[in-house]
Amino acid sequence: MIKNYIFCTFLLVLTFSLAQENKTTLIKGKVIESLVINDSLKESVSLYLPTSFEMNKSWPLLLVTDLEKDAAGTLKRLSVAAEKRNYILVAPNSLRDTASISNNILKVKNALDLVFTILPIDVKRFYAGGISHGGRFASLVPVFIKNVDGVLSINGTLANMDLLSVESKSHFIGLTTREHYSYAQMLVDEKVLNARKFPNNLIVYDGSEGALEVQEVVKALSYFDMALMKKDKTYKDSMLINAQFETDLNQILLKKKAGNYLVAHRDLLEMEEVYRDLVDIDTVKNLRKELRKNKEYRMLKRMQEGILFNEGLKKEDFAYYVEEDLQTYNYNNLGWWNFKLSELKKELSSDNPLKVQSAKRLIGYVNALVDDQIDIIKHGYADDIEALLLVHMLKTITAPEDYNSYLKVISISAKNEDFGTAIYYLEELLKNGYKDKEGLYQLENTALLRITPEFNALLEQYLGDANYSPLIKE
């Protein structure tokens, strides 16, 4: 066998009757973006094999569910951690957030049929996972597919508590930052899972909303491995246990030294759960007892509880007014939204890190609410142009650097011959740094707008050039 390549062409052709011209070489240590499952169904998967992969032993599998049309990109983000823990990654390329659950599950099943046929997968180490909406969908996989041992949801809440299978008792691991809008709900999910006696962990770390720390993903995969070691002693790996224990403990000590007591305490709780019955955890217990007596920790805990409570009230208001404004086409409330977002942005300069994190979560939450409404209108009420216009106006407030919403407002307003609104949002777009002049001249529904003096004057002012400048000079 050549060192860096595994040839599975014969097995692929034999099992799935692929066309001869579709021969595939599976390369280790690199994401393969289009491994075809079935030509007629136009289904394919992205696949990652660790560099240590060989066919003569079985390997753990993490099925990755991506709903954002970027399965290969998601595998690339997770591949470094998978390499460190020797995990195979597979992701169906055709999952979509607009498709039905049954349709997406069928595509997941097709992907698994392929992988379990051509690769030696350890059936006791089969997990599902994803990021954001993909993580939320991954929590449904054990409901419909048997023998899924665990779910890794990164910045994704549980999809449906009522569908959790009491029989399967899959191990749920949540992974998030304190700045992500899903953080508060993931704390609630943790309490529900504990109440229903589902094995679970919630790994929290400090980082920006979209950040993904490799060492935290490695920790999550290691926790899956150690949960299996508790159930099946033949899997016990003392070197892994001791190395991860030392890494986790050192991280906690650093957080404690930096005064990051809340995350340090949470990490200690998780360590007690994970390492119990595997190693002596007296050091962890003593550290947690010591931390609970710390006056600053208790003050921060009370403050955090108050902030989360107020955050919940604000989220209820935001959720109510988004729906109410869109149903009544309440353009007059855009000023209220602008005021509320301005207030949240002021909190970003607070000297209290907990308030800064809360403000970032709320801004992210409002953005997610608006994005959900855009999807609902586009896929359910595409003819409701007025609601679509309003929701994109709202998006320019919640995410002023998202150029697409300005362009949508300009296009819809021009179609309605509301050139005043179109020109206003054009200037706001250009103020925010938009530079694609040709894109503006090709924008749908703007043929009449593009020849107006106001349109071309703005392009000359902000971009230094306009296609119809002679019209202005006259």
Phi, psi and omega in degrees: 000129179294143191300315188258007183224147174236123182261115181241020186303315184298314181296320179299313182293319183296316187277322188244005177050045179289153179296150183300326182287356183259025180300139186233134173255123180271118185259134179281147175075013181214142178285122174269121193271337185216074174270112189287134175268310185209117181300318185292327179272352182057042178251142178212169178230158165260145188220141173230126174248131178297155184296338180274001186299135172220155184282348187268012174215164182266154188227148175288150182234132170247109174282121183255124179256114179244127182253008186253020179063030181218052182300315182296320179297321178294319177298321179298322179294328183265349190294327181296316178292320178297322178297317181294328181254008177059048178257141167276138175244138174220141181218122173299136183277345190251016174289142181220143179289344178272349180278161178288159178300317182297321179294316179293321179296322177299319178292324175298315180299318178298320179296318181292322177303318179296308186294317181290339179279318188262346184234149180278091183268137175282110186293343178272356182229058182245116186231159175242151180196169178183174181246133178057240181298328176295322176293322178297317178293323180302330180293344177272340187303315180297340179290325186252342182235127184286159171067024172276115189281340181191167179229130174251110181249113182262114182058031180228132179278169178290139186288313185204109182299325185291340181268356180301128184277116179294329182288318186285322181050047177299149181276116180264128174238119175262147181220122183203165173259162180284353178265349183279142184296340180279351187305310184297317181291327178292331173295320178294316179303319180300317180295320179295316180297320178297317181296326180269005176062037171274133174297130182201159172220149172234113181261118183243137177217165180268131180177167181293165189305316184264005184289148177225108183275123182301317184296332179284324176292320175301317178301315181299315179295323177295324179294324173300313182299318183287330175297321177293322180300328178292326182275328185226102185296341180291346179266357188299130181230094185298326180296315178298313183301310183293321181292316180290324177300313180296318179298312180299316182294318179296321177297319180296317180297323177294318179294320179296317180297325181278000180082014179272067191289326183295313179291323179300316180295317178300316179299322179295320177299316179295320179298319178302316181291315187289316189265354177302134181075002176249319178216171176289122184249020180300321179300318180294315180298317181294321178296320181292319177300317179298318182292322181295336178275349183289125183297321181292323177299314181296322178295315179296323180296315179296318180297316179298319180298319178293319180295316180295324178296311179296324178298319179298320179296318180295322179296322177298317178298313181299315181297319180295311186288330176300310181294316182298315182295321181287325179291328183256004182052051186273080178295333182296339182275000177299327177296321178297316179298319179298319179295313182296318178292326177296319177299316180295321181292329175296325180296339181295340179263009179295150176273004177259108183303327181292323177289323177298314179298320180296317179298318179295321178296318182292321177297317177296323180294315179297318177300318179295320177300313182294318178299320178298318180293323176300315179296318181298315181292316182296320187261347181242328183224056186300337182274357180275077185296325182293318177293321179296320178297313182295318183292328176286328172299317179296322180296327178293338177276315184283332180220075187297346179262005176271096186296332186301322182291322175301315181297321178296317180296316179300314182296312182293318180296319179295322178298324178277003183059029173265075187290333178298313177295318180300316181294321179300312182287334174297316180294320177299320178298313181292325176299328182274008170101011180292134188237356188275087181298315182297326177298322178292321180287345178256003184295134184301142174072012186248021183304313180287322180299321187293341180259005178282147177302323183296317180300309184288328176298320179294321179293322177294321182293316187262332182246355175080005186195144178218146183291333184241038181297328177302328181297326181288317185294332178294000000 
